[in-house]
Structures are given as C-alpha cells and as structure tokens.
Amino acid sequence: MNRPSGSSLVAIALPLALLLLGAASLGWYSASNLEDSRVMVGATNRVLDETREILILSLSAETSQRGFILTGNDDYLRPYEEALG
C-alpha cells in the first residue's frame, strides 16, 4: 500500500483548515450582525409605538374639536385638552 507523502497531506489539510477558519469567521460575523439587528429592531418598535400614540392623540384632539365646533358643548373639549398635555 502506498502511503501519502507529507507534502500531499499538507496540500489537503491546508485548504481544509482555511475553509474551516473562513466558515468560523463567517459564523462569528453573522452572530455579531444578528445582535446589532435585534437592538435596531427594538429601537424601531419603540419609535413606531410612540408614533402610533401621537397619531391616536392627534385624531382624538381633532375629533373633539370638530364635536365642539358642531355642538358648542364643552364636554367635547376634554379629549382635546388631554391630548395637549
């Protein structure tokens, strides 16, 4: 039986080692980006929640103003005054 020479083992092992090192580096880089993405998604969700709250308060204020203008009833101004705060 022929045993592979030392140089042929190095020719096989070196590219395999480089491939494994590259795969490990890519995995670490992906994991790092994943955590950064999670942080950014959390911040985006907080901004969206605050934006929705502002929209709801604005619509409530607009609706209450319209009710007051149409009826002259001061009760309609309560949501408007709350939205101003």
N, CA, C and O atoms as a CHARMM CRD file, in Angstrom:
* protein
*
  340
    1    1 MET  N      0.81700  -1.17100   0.00000 PROA 1      0.00000
    2    1 MET  CA     0.00000   0.00000   0.00000 PROA 1      0.00000
    3    1 MET  C      0.87300   1.25100   0.00000 PROA 1      0.00000
    4    1 MET  O      1.88800   1.32400   0.69200 PROA 1      0.00000
    5    2 ASN  N      0.45100   2.22600  -0.79100 PROA 2      0.00000
    6    2 ASN  CA     1.19800   3.48300  -0.83400 PROA 2      0.00000
    7    2 ASN  C      0.67600   4.42500   0.23500 PROA 2      0.00000
    8    2 ASN  O     -0.52400   4.68500   0.33400 PROA 2      0.00000
    9    3 ARG  N      1.58600   4.91900   1.01200 PROA 3      0.00000
   10    3 ARG  CA     1.20000   5.93700   1.99800 PROA 3      0.00000
   11    3 ARG  C      1.35800   7.30000   1.35700 PROA 3      0.00000
   12    3 ARG  O      2.32100   7.54000   0.62900 PROA 3      0.00000
   13    4 PRO  N      0.38300   8.22900   1.63400 PROA 4      0.00000
   14    4 PRO  CA     0.52100   9.56100   1.06200 PROA 4      0.00000
   15    4 PRO  C      1.75500  10.24400   1.63700 PROA 4      0.00000
   16    4 PRO  O      2.10300  10.05400   2.80200 PROA 4      0.00000
   17    5 SER  N      2.40000  11.03200   0.80900 PROA 5      0.00000
   18    5 SER  CA     3.58900  11.73600   1.26900 PROA 5      0.00000
   19    5 SER  C      3.17900  12.92300   2.13400 PROA 5      0.00000
   20    5 SER  O      2.02000  13.33600   2.13400 PROA 5      0.00000
   21    6 GLY  N      4.13000  13.45600   2.85700 PROA 6      0.00000
   22    6 GLY  CA     3.86600  14.59200   3.74300 PROA 6      0.00000
   23    6 GLY  C      3.38400  15.80800   2.98900 PROA 6      0.00000
   24    6 GLY  O      2.51900  16.53700   3.47400 PROA 6      0.00000
   25    7 SER  N      3.92800  16.03400   1.81400 PROA 7      0.00000
   26    7 SER  CA     3.52400  17.22000   1.04700 PROA 7      0.00000
   27    7 SER  C      2.09400  17.09200   0.53100 PROA 7      0.00000
   28    7 SER  O      1.38700  18.09500   0.42600 PROA 7      0.00000
   29    8 SER  N      1.65300  15.86800   0.20500 PROA 8      0.00000
   30    8 SER  CA     0.27700  15.71500  -0.26300 PROA 8      0.00000
   31    8 SER  C     -0.70700  15.86900   0.89500 PROA 8      0.00000
   32    8 SER  O     -1.82100  16.35300   0.69300 PROA 8      0.00000
   33    9 LEU  N     -0.31500  15.46500   2.10400 PROA 9      0.00000
   34    9 LEU  CA    -1.17700  15.68400   3.27200 PROA 9      0.00000
   35    9 LEU  C     -1.31600  17.17100   3.56800 PROA 9      0.00000
   36    9 LEU  O     -2.40400  17.64400   3.90000 PROA 9      0.00000
   37   10 VAL  N     -0.22600  17.90100   3.45000 PROA 10     0.00000
   38   10 VAL  CA    -0.27700  19.34700   3.66900 PROA 10     0.00000
   39   10 VAL  C     -1.14000  20.00200   2.58900 PROA 10     0.00000
   40   10 VAL  O     -1.88100  20.94200   2.87400 PROA 10     0.00000
   41   11 ALA  N     -1.04800  19.51700   1.37200 PROA 11     0.00000
   42   11 ALA  CA    -1.82800  20.07700   0.26800 PROA 11     0.00000
   43   11 ALA  C     -3.31800  19.86000   0.48700 PROA 11     0.00000
   44   11 ALA  O     -4.13100  20.63800  -0.01300 PROA 11     0.00000
   45   12 ILE  N     -3.68800  18.83200   1.21300 PROA 12     0.00000
   46   12 ILE  CA    -5.09800  18.56500   1.50900 PROA 12     0.00000
   47   12 ILE  C     -5.51800  19.27800   2.78700 PROA 12     0.00000
   48   12 ILE  O     -6.59700  19.86800   2.84100 PROA 12     0.00000
   49   13 ALA  N     -4.67600  19.23100   3.81500 PROA 13     0.00000
   50   13 ALA  CA    -5.03200  19.76100   5.13300 PROA 13     0.00000
   51   13 ALA  C     -5.07300  21.28500   5.14800 PROA 13     0.00000
   52   13 ALA  O     -5.94600  21.86400   5.79400 PROA 13     0.00000
   53   14 LEU  N     -4.16500  21.94000   4.46300 PROA 14     0.00000
   54   14 LEU  CA    -4.10800  23.40000   4.49200 PROA 14     0.00000
   55   14 LEU  C     -5.36800  24.04200   3.90500 PROA 14     0.00000
   56   14 LEU  O     -5.93800  24.91300   4.56200 PROA 14     0.00000
   57   15 PRO  N     -5.83300  23.67100   2.72500 PROA 15     0.00000
   58   15 PRO  CA    -7.08500  24.26900   2.22300 PROA 15     0.00000
   59   15 PRO  C     -8.28500  23.94600   3.12000 PROA 15     0.00000
   60   15 PRO  O     -9.17000  24.78200   3.30200 PROA 15     0.00000
   61   16 LEU  N     -8.30900  22.72300   3.68300 PROA 16     0.00000
   62   16 LEU  CA    -9.39800  22.34800   4.57500 PROA 16     0.00000
   63   16 LEU  C     -9.38700  23.21700   5.83400 PROA 16     0.00000
   64   16 LEU  O    -10.43800  23.66700   6.29000 PROA 16     0.00000
   65   17 ALA  N     -8.20400  23.45000   6.39000 PROA 17     0.00000
   66   17 ALA  CA    -8.08600  24.30100   7.57800 PROA 17     0.00000
   67   17 ALA  C     -8.50900  25.73000   7.25800 PROA 17     0.00000
   68   17 ALA  O     -9.20200  26.36200   8.05500 PROA 17     0.00000
   69   18 LEU  N     -8.10300  26.24300   6.10900 PROA 18     0.00000
   70   18 LEU  CA    -8.50400  27.59500   5.70600 PROA 18     0.00000
   71   18 LEU  C    -10.01100  27.69000   5.49300 PROA 18     0.00000
   72   18 LEU  O    -10.62500  28.70000   5.83600 PROA 18     0.00000
   73   19 LEU  N    -10.59800  26.65800   4.93500 PROA 19     0.00000
   74   19 LEU  CA   -12.04300  26.63000   4.73500 PROA 19     0.00000
   75   19 LEU  C    -12.78100  26.65200   6.07200 PROA 19     0.00000
   76   19 LEU  O    -13.76000  27.38100   6.23200 PROA 19     0.00000
   77   20 LEU  N    -12.31700  25.86100   7.01800 PROA 20     0.00000
   78   20 LEU  CA   -12.93800  25.83300   8.34600 PROA 20     0.00000
   79   20 LEU  C    -12.76800  27.16500   9.07100 PROA 20     0.00000
   80   20 LEU  O    -13.69200  27.64300   9.72900 PROA 20     0.00000
   81   21 LEU  N    -11.58700  27.75900   8.94800 PROA 21     0.00000
   82   21 LEU  CA   -11.35400  29.06200   9.56000 PROA 21     0.00000
   83   21 LEU  C    -12.27100  30.11700   8.94600 PROA 21     0.00000
   84   21 LEU  O    -12.81800  30.95800   9.66000 PROA 21     0.00000
   85   22 GLY  N    -12.44000  30.07400   7.63600 PROA 22     0.00000
   86   22 GLY  CA   -13.34300  31.01400   6.97100 PROA 22     0.00000
   87   22 GLY  C    -14.78700  30.82400   7.40500 PROA 22     0.00000
   88   22 GLY  O    -15.51000  31.79700   7.62000 PROA 22     0.00000
   89   23 ALA  N    -15.20400  29.57800   7.53400 PROA 23     0.00000
   90   23 ALA  CA   -16.58000  29.30100   7.96700 PROA 23     0.00000
   91   23 ALA  C    -16.80200  29.78800   9.39700 PROA 23     0.00000
   92   23 ALA  O    -17.85300  30.35000   9.70500 PROA 23     0.00000
   93   24 ALA  N    -15.81800  29.57700  10.27300 PROA 24     0.00000
   94   24 ALA  CA   -15.93900  30.03500  11.65700 PROA 24     0.00000
   95   24 ALA  C    -16.00600  31.55900  11.71900 PROA 24     0.00000
   96   24 ALA  O    -16.79100  32.11800  12.48400 PROA 24     0.00000
   97   25 SER  N    -15.18500  32.22500  10.91700 PROA 25     0.00000
   98   25 SER  CA   -15.19400  33.68900  10.88300 PROA 25     0.00000
   99   25 SER  C    -16.53200  34.21700  10.38900 PROA 25     0.00000
  100   25 SER  O    -17.06600  35.18300  10.93500 PROA 25     0.00000
  101   26 LEU  N    -17.06500  33.58800   9.36800 PROA 26     0.00000
  102   26 LEU  CA   -18.35600  33.99600   8.83100 PROA 26     0.00000
  103   26 LEU  C    -19.46500  33.79200   9.86600 PROA 26     0.00000
  104   26 LEU  O    -20.36400  34.62400   9.98600 PROA 26     0.00000
  105   27 GLY  N    -19.40300  32.71400  10.59300 PROA 27     0.00000
  106   27 GLY  CA   -20.39300  32.46400  11.64600 PROA 27     0.00000
  107   27 GLY  C    -20.33400  33.50700  12.73900 PROA 27     0.00000
  108   27 GLY  O    -21.37000  33.98400  13.20000 PROA 27     0.00000
  109   28 TRP  N    -19.12300  33.87000  13.16300 PROA 28     0.00000
  110   28 TRP  CA   -18.97400  34.89700  14.19900 PROA 28     0.00000
  111   28 TRP  C    -19.50400  36.23300  13.70100 PROA 28     0.00000
  112   28 TRP  O    -20.21300  36.93200  14.42500 PROA 28     0.00000
  113   29 TYR  N    -19.16100  36.59100  12.46400 PROA 29     0.00000
  114   29 TYR  CA   -19.61400  37.85000  11.88300 PROA 29     0.00000
  115   29 TYR  C    -21.14200  37.89100  11.79400 PROA 29     0.00000
  116   29 TYR  O    -21.75100  38.91900  12.08900 PROA 29     0.00000
  117   30 SER  N    -21.75100  36.79800  11.39700 PROA 30     0.00000
  118   30 SER  CA   -23.21300  36.73500  11.29200 PROA 30     0.00000
  119   30 SER  C    -23.87100  36.87300  12.65800 PROA 30     0.00000
  120   30 SER  O    -24.88500  37.55800  12.79200 PROA 30     0.00000
  121   31 ALA  N    -23.30600  36.23300  13.66600 PROA 31     0.00000
  122   31 ALA  CA   -23.86200  36.32500  15.02200 PROA 31     0.00000
  123   31 ALA  C    -23.75900  37.74800  15.54500 PROA 31     0.00000
  124   31 ALA  O    -24.67400  38.23100  16.21400 PROA 31     0.00000
  125   32 SER  N    -22.67100  38.41400  15.25300 PROA 32     0.00000
  126   32 SER  CA   -22.48400  39.79700  15.67900 PROA 32     0.00000
  127   32 SER  C    -23.51400  40.70700  15.00500 PROA 32     0.00000
  128   32 SER  O    -24.11100  41.56300  15.65900 PROA 32     0.00000
  129   33 ASN  N    -23.71900  40.52500  13.71800 PROA 33     0.00000
  130   33 ASN  CA   -24.70900  41.32500  12.99300 PROA 33     0.00000
  131   33 ASN  C    -26.12400  41.04600  13.47300 PROA 33     0.00000
  132   33 ASN  O    -26.96100  41.94900  13.48700 PROA 33     0.00000
  133   34 LEU  N    -26.40000  39.82000  13.86200 PROA 34     0.00000
  134   34 LEU  CA   -27.72300  39.45900  14.34800 PROA 34     0.00000
  135   34 LEU  C    -28.05500  40.22700  15.62500 PROA 34     0.00000
  136   34 LEU  O    -29.16900  40.72800  15.77500 PROA 34     0.00000
  137   35 GLU  N    -27.10300  40.32300  16.53700 PROA 35     0.00000
  138   35 GLU  CA   -27.33900  41.05200  17.78200 PROA 35     0.00000
  139   35 GLU  C    -27.54800  42.54000  17.49900 PROA 35     0.00000
  140   35 GLU  O    -28.42600  43.16600  18.09200 PROA 35     0.00000
  141   36 ASP  N    -26.75300  43.10300  16.60300 PROA 36     0.00000
  142   36 ASP  CA   -26.94300  44.51200  16.22800 PROA 36     0.00000
  143   36 ASP  C    -28.32800  44.72700  15.62200 PROA 36     0.00000
  144   36 ASP  O    -28.97700  45.73600  15.89700 PROA 36     0.00000
  145   37 SER  N    -28.77300  43.80000  14.81300 PROA 37     0.00000
  146   37 SER  CA   -30.09500  43.90300  14.18800 PROA 37     0.00000
  147   37 SER  C    -31.19600  43.83400  15.23300 PROA 37     0.00000
  148   37 SER  O    -32.18900  44.55500  15.13600 PROA 37     0.00000
  149   38 ARG  N    -31.03100  42.98000  16.22500 PROA 38     0.00000
  150   38 ARG  CA   -32.04300  42.88600  17.29200 PROA 38     0.00000
  151   38 ARG  C    -32.17900  44.20300  18.04200 PROA 38     0.00000
  152   38 ARG  O    -33.29100  44.63300  18.35100 PROA 38     0.00000
  153   39 VAL  N    -31.06000  44.84100  18.33300 PROA 39     0.00000
  154   39 VAL  CA   -31.07800  46.13100  19.02600 PROA 39     0.00000
  155   39 VAL  C    -31.78800  47.17000  18.17000 PROA 39     0.00000
  156   39 VAL  O    -32.60600  47.94000  18.67300 PROA 39     0.00000
  157   40 MET  N    -31.47500  47.19300  16.87900 PROA 40     0.00000
  158   40 MET  CA   -32.09400  48.16900  15.98300 PROA 40     0.00000
  159   40 MET  C    -33.59300  47.91700  15.82500 PROA 40     0.00000
  160   40 MET  O    -34.36700  48.87000  15.74100 PROA 40     0.00000
  161   41 VAL  N    -34.01000  46.67200  15.78300 PROA 41     0.00000
  162   41 VAL  CA   -35.43900  46.34800  15.68100 PROA 41     0.00000
  163   41 VAL  C    -36.17200  46.81200  16.93600 PROA 41     0.00000
  164   41 VAL  O    -37.27900  47.34300  16.84800 PROA 41     0.00000
  165   42 GLY  N    -35.55900  46.61400  18.10400 PROA 42     0.00000
  166   42 GLY  CA   -36.17500  47.08000  19.35000 PROA 42     0.00000
  167   42 GLY  C    -36.36800  48.58300  19.34900 PROA 42     0.00000
  168   42 GLY  O    -37.42600  49.07600  19.74000 PROA 42     0.00000
  169   43 ALA  N    -35.35200  49.31600  18.91400 PROA 43     0.00000
  170   43 ALA  CA   -35.45200  50.77800  18.85800 PROA 43     0.00000
  171   43 ALA  C    -36.51400  51.20500  17.84700 PROA 43     0.00000
  172   43 ALA  O    -37.26700  52.14500  18.10200 PROA 43     0.00000
  173   44 THR  N    -36.58000  50.53800  16.72400 PROA 44     0.00000
  174   44 THR  CA   -37.58200  50.85700  15.70300 PROA 44     0.00000
  175   44 THR  C    -38.99000  50.61200  16.23600 PROA 44     0.00000
  176   44 THR  O    -39.89400  51.41100  15.99200 PROA 44     0.00000
  177   45 ASN  N    -39.17800  49.51900  16.95500 PROA 45     0.00000
  178   45 ASN  CA   -40.50000  49.23200  17.51600 PROA 45     0.00000
  179   45 ASN  C    -40.91600  50.27900  18.53800 PROA 45     0.00000
  180   45 ASN  O    -42.09100  50.63900  18.60600 PROA 45     0.00000
  181   46 ARG  N    -39.96800  50.77600  19.33900 PROA 46     0.00000
  182   46 ARG  CA   -40.29900  51.83400  20.30400 PROA 46     0.00000
  183   46 ARG  C    -40.72300  53.10500  19.58300 PROA 46     0.00000
  184   46 ARG  O    -41.67700  53.76500  19.99500 PROA 46     0.00000
  185   47 VAL  N    -40.01900  53.45400  18.50600 PROA 47     0.00000
  186   47 VAL  CA   -40.38100  54.65100  17.73200 PROA 47     0.00000
  187   47 VAL  C    -41.76000  54.47800  17.11000 PROA 47     0.00000
  188   47 VAL  O    -42.56600  55.40800  17.12100 PROA 47     0.00000
  189   48 LEU  N    -42.03400  53.30200  16.57100 PROA 48     0.00000
  190   48 LEU  CA   -43.35400  53.05100  15.97500 PROA 48     0.00000
  191   48 LEU  C    -44.45900  53.14400  17.02200 PROA 48     0.00000
  192   48 LEU  O    -45.51800  53.70700  16.74600 PROA 48     0.00000
  193   49 ASP  N    -44.23300  52.60300  18.21900 PROA 49     0.00000
  194   49 ASP  CA   -45.24000  52.68600  19.28600 PROA 49     0.00000
  195   49 ASP  C    -45.51100  54.13900  19.66800 PROA 49     0.00000
  196   49 ASP  O    -46.66600  54.53200  19.83500 PROA 49     0.00000
  197   50 GLU  N    -44.45700  54.93300  19.80500 PROA 50     0.00000
  198   50 GLU  CA   -44.63900  56.34300  20.16400 PROA 50     0.00000
  199   50 GLU  C    -45.34300  57.10000  19.04500 PROA 50     0.00000
  200   50 GLU  O    -46.17300  57.97000  19.30800 PROA 50     0.00000
  201   51 THR  N    -45.01900  56.77600  17.81200 PROA 51     0.00000
  202   51 THR  CA   -45.67200  57.42800  16.67300 PROA 51     0.00000
  203   51 THR  C    -47.15400  57.09900  16.63700 PROA 51     0.00000
  204   51 THR  O    -47.98700  57.97000  16.38600 PROA 51     0.00000
  205   52 ARG  N    -47.48100  55.83100  16.88900 PROA 52     0.00000
  206   52 ARG  CA   -48.91000  55.44300  16.93300 PROA 52     0.00000
  207   52 ARG  C    -49.64500  56.19200  18.03500 PROA 52     0.00000
  208   52 ARG  O    -50.77700  56.63500  17.84300 PROA 52     0.00000
  209   53 GLU  N    -49.00200  56.33300  19.19300 PROA 53     0.00000
  210   53 GLU  CA   -49.64700  57.03600  20.30000 PROA 53     0.00000
  211   53 GLU  C    -49.90700  58.49600  19.94200 PROA 53     0.00000
  212   53 GLU  O    -50.97100  59.03300  20.25100 PROA 53     0.00000
  213   54 ILE  N    -48.93900  59.13600  19.29000 PROA 54     0.00000
  214   54 ILE  CA   -49.11700  60.52600  18.85400 PROA 54     0.00000
  215   54 ILE  C    -50.24700  60.62700  17.83600 PROA 54     0.00000
  216   54 ILE  O    -51.04400  61.56400  17.88600 PROA 54     0.00000
  217   55 LEU  N    -50.32200  59.68000  16.92100 PROA 55     0.00000
  218   55 LEU  CA   -51.39200  59.68200  15.92000 PROA 55     0.00000
  219   55 LEU  C    -52.76000  59.54900  16.58900 PROA 55     0.00000
  220   55 LEU  O    -53.69800  60.26300  16.23700 PROA 55     0.00000
  221   56 ILE  N    -52.87100  58.63900  17.55000 PROA 56     0.00000
  222   56 ILE  CA   -54.15000  58.44200  18.23900 PROA 56     0.00000
  223   56 ILE  C    -54.55400  59.70800  18.99500 PROA 56     0.00000
  224   56 ILE  O    -55.71100  60.12300  18.94500 PROA 56     0.00000
  225   57 LEU  N    -53.58700  60.32300  19.70100 PROA 57     0.00000
  226   57 LEU  CA   -53.90100  61.55200  20.42900 PROA 57     0.00000
  227   57 LEU  C    -54.29800  62.67800  19.46800 PROA 57     0.00000
  228   57 LEU  O    -55.21300  63.44800  19.76200 PROA 57     0.00000
  229   58 SER  N    -53.62900  62.77500  18.34300 PROA 58     0.00000
  230   58 SER  CA   -53.95500  63.81300  17.35600 PROA 58     0.00000
  231   58 SER  C    -55.35500  63.61400  16.79100 PROA 58     0.00000
  232   58 SER  O    -56.12200  64.56700  16.65600 PROA 58     0.00000
  233   59 LEU  N    -55.68000  62.36600  16.46300 PROA 59     0.00000
  234   59 LEU  CA   -57.02200  62.09000  15.93100 PROA 59     0.00000
  235   59 LEU  C    -58.09700  62.37200  16.96800 PROA 59     0.00000
  236   59 LEU  O    -59.16800  62.87900  16.63500 PROA 59     0.00000
  237   60 SER  N    -57.81400  62.04300  18.22800 PROA 60     0.00000
  238   60 SER  CA   -58.77700  62.30800  19.29400 PROA 60     0.00000
  239   60 SER  C    -58.97300  63.81000  19.47200 PROA 60     0.00000
  240   60 SER  O    -60.10000  64.27600  19.63800 PROA 60     0.00000
  241   61 ALA  N    -57.88300  64.56400  19.43700 PROA 61     0.00000
  242   61 ALA  CA   -57.98500  66.01900  19.58300 PROA 61     0.00000
  243   61 ALA  C    -58.76800  66.62300  18.42100 PROA 61     0.00000
  244   61 ALA  O    -59.62200  67.48600  18.62200 PROA 61     0.00000
  245   62 GLU  N    -58.47500  66.16900  17.21700 PROA 62     0.00000
  246   62 GLU  CA   -59.17500  66.69000  16.04000 PROA 62     0.00000
  247   62 GLU  C    -60.67000  66.37200  16.10600 PROA 62     0.00000
  248   62 GLU  O    -61.50900  67.22500  15.81600 PROA 62     0.00000
  249   63 THR  N    -60.98800  65.15200  16.48600 PROA 63     0.00000
  250   63 THR  CA   -62.39500  64.74200  16.58300 PROA 63     0.00000
  251   63 THR  C    -63.12600  65.54600  17.65100 PROA 63     0.00000
  252   63 THR  O    -64.26900  65.95700  17.45100 PROA 63     0.00000
  253   64 SER  N    -62.46000  65.77300  18.79700 PROA 64     0.00000
  254   64 SER  CA   -63.13000  66.52300  19.86600 PROA 64     0.00000
  255   64 SER  C    -63.30900  67.98500  19.47400 PROA 64     0.00000
  256   64 SER  O    -64.32100  68.59600  19.81500 PROA 64     0.00000
  257   65 GLN  N    -62.34300  68.55100  18.76500 PROA 65     0.00000
  258   65 GLN  CA   -62.50700  69.92500  18.28400 PROA 65     0.00000
  259   65 GLN  C    -63.70800  70.02600  17.34900 PROA 65     0.00000
  260   65 GLN  O    -64.52100  70.94500  17.45100 PROA 65     0.00000
  261   66 ARG  N    -63.80000  69.07200  16.44600 PROA 66     0.00000
  262   66 ARG  CA   -64.91600  69.06400  15.50000 PROA 66     0.00000
  263   66 ARG  C    -66.24700  68.95200  16.25400 PROA 66     0.00000
  264   66 ARG  O    -67.20800  69.64400  15.92200 PROA 66     0.00000
  265   67 GLY  N    -66.30100  68.08900  17.26000 PROA 67     0.00000
  266   67 GLY  CA   -67.52700  67.94000  18.04900 PROA 67     0.00000
  267   67 GLY  C    -67.90200  69.22800  18.75700 PROA 67     0.00000
  268   67 GLY  O    -69.07600  69.59000  18.81800 PROA 67     0.00000
  269   68 PHE  N    -66.90400  69.91900  19.29200 PROA 68     0.00000
  270   68 PHE  CA   -67.18200  71.18700  19.97100 PROA 68     0.00000
  271   68 PHE  C    -67.68400  72.23700  18.98500 PROA 68     0.00000
  272   68 PHE  O    -68.63200  72.96900  19.27000 PROA 68     0.00000
  273   69 ILE  N    -67.03300  72.30200  17.81900 PROA 69     0.00000
  274   69 ILE  CA   -67.45100  73.30600  16.82800 PROA 69     0.00000
  275   69 ILE  C    -68.87800  73.05100  16.35600 PROA 69     0.00000
  276   69 ILE  O    -69.65400  73.98700  16.16400 PROA 69     0.00000
  277   70 LEU  N    -69.22100  71.76500  16.16800 PROA 70     0.00000
  278   70 LEU  CA   -70.56200  71.44400  15.67400 PROA 70     0.00000
  279   70 LEU  C    -71.63600  71.61400  16.73400 PROA 70     0.00000
  280   70 LEU  O    -72.75700  72.00700  16.41200 PROA 70     0.00000
  281   71 THR  N    -71.32000  71.32600  17.99100 PROA 71     0.00000
  282   71 THR  CA   -72.35200  71.33300  19.02800 PROA 71     0.00000
  283   71 THR  C    -72.23000  72.50000  20.00000 PROA 71     0.00000
  284   71 THR  O    -73.22500  72.90700  20.59900 PROA 71     0.00000
  285   72 GLY  N    -71.01900  73.04800  20.16600 PROA 72     0.00000
  286   72 GLY  CA   -70.82500  74.08900  21.16700 PROA 72     0.00000
  287   72 GLY  C    -70.75100  73.51900  22.57600 PROA 72     0.00000
  288   72 GLY  O    -70.67400  74.28100  23.54000 PROA 72     0.00000
  289   73 ASN  N    -70.77400  72.20000  22.71600 PROA 73     0.00000
  290   73 ASN  CA   -70.75900  71.54200  24.02100 PROA 73     0.00000
  291   73 ASN  C    -69.31000  71.42600  24.51500 PROA 73     0.00000
  292   73 ASN  O    -68.46000  70.84700  23.83900 PROA 73     0.00000
  293   74 ASP  N    -69.04000  71.98800  25.71500 PROA 74     0.00000
  294   74 ASP  CA   -67.68200  71.96600  26.26900 PROA 74     0.00000
  295   74 ASP  C    -67.19400  70.55700  26.60800 PROA 74     0.00000
  296   74 ASP  O    -65.98800  70.34600  26.73900 PROA 74     0.00000
  297   75 ASP  N    -68.09000  69.60000  26.75000 PROA 75     0.00000
  298   75 ASP  CA   -67.67400  68.22500  27.05600 PROA 75     0.00000
  299   75 ASP  C    -66.78300  67.65100  25.95100 PROA 75     0.00000
  300   75 ASP  O    -65.94100  66.79100  26.21100 PROA 75     0.00000
  301   76 TYR  N    -66.96800  68.12200  24.73900 PROA 76     0.00000
  302   76 TYR  CA   -66.15800  67.62000  23.62800 PROA 76     0.00000
  303   76 TYR  C    -64.70400  68.09800  23.70100 PROA 76     0.00000
  304   76 TYR  O    -63.83000  67.52000  23.05400 PROA 76     0.00000
  305   77 LEU  N    -64.44700  69.13800  24.47600 PROA 77     0.00000
  306   77 LEU  CA   -63.09100  69.66900  24.56000 PROA 77     0.00000
  307   77 LEU  C    -62.19300  68.87200  25.50900 PROA 77     0.00000
  308   77 LEU  O    -60.97300  69.03600  25.47800 PROA 77     0.00000
  309   78 ARG  N    -62.76600  68.02500  26.34000 PROA 78     0.00000
  310   78 ARG  CA   -61.95400  67.25000  27.29900 PROA 78     0.00000
  311   78 ARG  C    -60.87500  66.40000  26.60400 PROA 78     0.00000
  312   78 ARG  O    -59.71200  66.47900  26.99900 PROA 78     0.00000
  313   79 PRO  N    -61.21100  65.59700  25.59200 PROA 79     0.00000
  314   79 PRO  CA   -60.15400  64.84100  24.91700 PROA 79     0.00000
  315   79 PRO  C    -59.10900  65.73500  24.24700 PROA 79     0.00000
  316   79 PRO  O    -57.93300  65.38000  24.18100 PROA 79     0.00000
  317   80 TYR  N    -59.54300  66.89200  23.75300 PROA 80     0.00000
  318   80 TYR  CA   -58.61700  67.83200  23.14200 PROA 80     0.00000
  319   80 TYR  C    -57.61900  68.35500  24.18300 PROA 80     0.00000
  320   80 TYR  O    -56.41400  68.39400  23.93300 PROA 80     0.00000
  321   81 GLU  N    -58.12900  68.75000  25.33700 PROA 81     0.00000
  322   81 GLU  CA   -57.26100  69.26000  26.39700 PROA 81     0.00000
  323   81 GLU  C    -56.31500  68.18200  26.92900 PROA 81     0.00000
  324   81 GLU  O    -55.17000  68.47700  27.27200 PROA 81     0.00000
  325   82 GLU  N    -56.78300  66.94600  26.99800 PROA 82     0.00000
  326   82 GLU  CA   -55.92100  65.83600  27.42500 PROA 82     0.00000
  327   82 GLU  C    -54.81700  65.58500  26.40500 PROA 82     0.00000
  328   82 GLU  O    -53.68300  65.27300  26.76800 PROA 82     0.00000
  329   83 ALA  N    -55.15600  65.72400  25.12900 PROA 83     0.00000
  330   83 ALA  CA   -54.16900  65.48800  24.07400 PROA 83     0.00000
  331   83 ALA  C    -53.08900  66.57700  24.08400 PROA 83     0.00000
  332   83 ALA  O    -51.93600  66.31000  23.74500 PROA 83     0.00000
  333   84 LEU  N    -53.45500  67.78100  24.46300 PROA 84     0.00000
  334   84 LEU  CA   -52.47000  68.86400  24.53100 PROA 84     0.00000
  335   84 LEU  C    -51.39900  68.56400  25.56900 PROA 84     0.00000
  336   84 LEU  O    -50.23500  68.92500  25.39100 PROA 84     0.00000
  337   85 GLY  N    -51.79500  67.90400  26.65200 PROA 85     0.00000
  338   85 GLY  CA   -50.83400  67.58900  27.72600 PROA 85     0.00000
  339   85 GLY  C    -49.84300  66.58700  27.27500 PROA 85     0.00000
  340   85 GLY  O    -48.96100  66.20300  28.04300 PROA 85     0.00000
